[in-house]
Amino acid sequence: MTEPSEASEAKRRPQQRKQVLLRLDPAVYEAVARWAGDELRSANAQIEFLLRRALAEAGRLPGEAGPLPRRGRPPAPPQ
């Protein structure tokens, strides 16, 4: 019996978020963090929002890029 290929395995698993190490000038980080606070986002969510917007404006946002994950508390189940 053969093992499933990586492509078929990826189709069955929900796509995981990629973790990256990002080095920023402290003043740039503080500005992004303040902006994120103004828009009720985390600094990480703000950076992803800005990267996606820049990619879209440049026509480079991949079609397979899913929507931004919902932030905050999950909705309550129906009763």
C-alpha positions in Angstrom: 0.0 0.0 0.0 1.4 3.4 -0.9 1.5 6.5 1.2 -0.6 9.5 0.1 1.3 12.1 -1.9 2.0 15.5 -0.5 -0.5 17.1 -2.9 -3.4 14.9 -1.8 -2.3 15.3 1.8 -2.5 19.1 1.5 -6.0 18.9 0.1 -7.3 17.1 3.1 -5.5 19.1 5.8 -6.6 22.7 6.5 -3.8 25.1 5.4 -1.7 26.1 8.4 -0.5 29.6 8.9 3.2 30.2 8.1 5.3 31.5 10.9 8.1 33.9 10.0 10.7 35.8 11.9 10.6 39.5 11.0 13.2 42.0 12.1 12.0 45.6 12.1 13.4 48.9 13.2 11.9 49.5 16.7 10.4 52.9 15.6 8.7 51.2 12.6 7.3 48.5 14.8 5.9 51.0 17.3 4.2 52.9 14.4 2.7 49.7 13.1 1.6 48.7 16.6 -0.1 52.1 17.2 -1.8 51.9 13.9 -3.0 48.3 14.7 -4.4 49.5 18.0 -6.3 52.3 16.2 -7.9 49.7 14.0 -8.4 47.1 16.8 -6.0 44.6 15.3 -2.8 43.0 16.6 0.5 44.2 15.2 0.8 40.8 13.5 -2.7 41.1 11.9 -1.8 44.7 10.8 1.4 43.6 9.1 -0.5 40.8 7.2 -3.2 43.3 6.2 -0.7 45.7 4.9 1.3 43.0 3.0 -1.9 41.7 1.4 -3.0 45.2 0.4 0.5 45.9 -1.1 0.4 42.6 -3.0 -3.1 43.3 -4.3 -2.2 46.8 -5.5 0.9 45.4 -7.3 -1.2 42.7 -8.9 0.8 40.0 -7.1 -1.7 38.6 -4.6 -2.0 34.9 -5.3 -5.5 33.7 -6.3 -5.2 30.8 -3.8 -4.6 33.2 -0.9 -7.5 32.7 1.4 -9.3 35.5 3.2 -7.8 37.0 6.4 -8.9 34.8 9.3 -11.6 36.3 11.5 -10.3 37.9 14.6 -11.7 37.8 18.1 -14.0 35.5 19.8 -15.7 32.8 17.7 -19.5 33.2 17.2 -21.7 31.5 19.8 -23.3 28.3 18.7 -27.0 28.5 18.0 -29.2 27.5 20.9 
